[in-house]
Amino acid sequence: MSKPLQISADTAVKLAEQLGVPLEHLMHMPRHILLQKLAELAKNDSPASPPSEEKS
């Protein structure tokens, strides 16, 4: 069993709101799952990036 995440109460409340999960679930969520959800959230929130230049 993993220990609760080491984040501040304010950060936990904001993350729970943005991820749409109960605070208790967030605090006991495995770290790799939380990072995956944060990456998805960041991808959805960021504006479409310009296409990268390909080198030939």
C-alpha positions in Angstrom: 0.0 0.0 0.0 1.4 3.4 -0.9 1.5 6.3 1.4 -0.5 9.4 0.7 0.9 12.0 -1.7 3.2 14.6 -0.3 1.3 17.7 -1.6 -0.2 20.7 0.2 -3.8 20.8 1.1 -4.4 23.7 -1.2 -2.8 21.9 -4.1 -4.7 18.7 -3.4 -8.0 20.6 -3.4 -7.2 22.3 -6.7 -6.1 19.0 -8.3 -9.1 17.2 -7.2 -11.3 19.9 -8.7 -9.5 19.9 -12.0 -9.3 16.1 -12.3 -12.9 15.6 -11.2 -12.1 13.1 -8.5 -12.9 13.1 -4.8 -10.1 14.5 -2.6 -9.8 11.2 -0.7 -9.2 9.4 -4.0 -6.6 11.9 -5.1 -4.6 11.6 -1.9 -4.4 7.8 -2.2 -4.0 7.7 -6.0 -0.8 5.9 -7.1 1.8 8.5 -8.2 2.1 7.1 -11.8 -1.7 7.3 -12.3 -1.7 10.9 -11.0 1.1 11.8 -13.4 -0.7 10.2 -16.3 -3.9 12.2 -15.5 -1.9 15.4 -15.1 -0.3 14.8 -18.5 -3.7 14.3 -20.1 -5.1 17.4 -18.4 -2.1 19.5 -19.6 -2.5 18.1 -23.1 -6.2 19.0 -23.2 -5.7 22.5 -21.7 -2.8 23.5 -23.9 -3.6 25.2 -27.2 -2.8 23.3 -30.4 1.0 23.5 -30.9 2.3 24.4 -34.3 3.5 21.4 -36.3 7.2 20.7 -35.6 9.7 21.0 -38.4 10.9 17.7 -39.7 14.5 17.3 -40.7 15.3 15.5 -43.9 
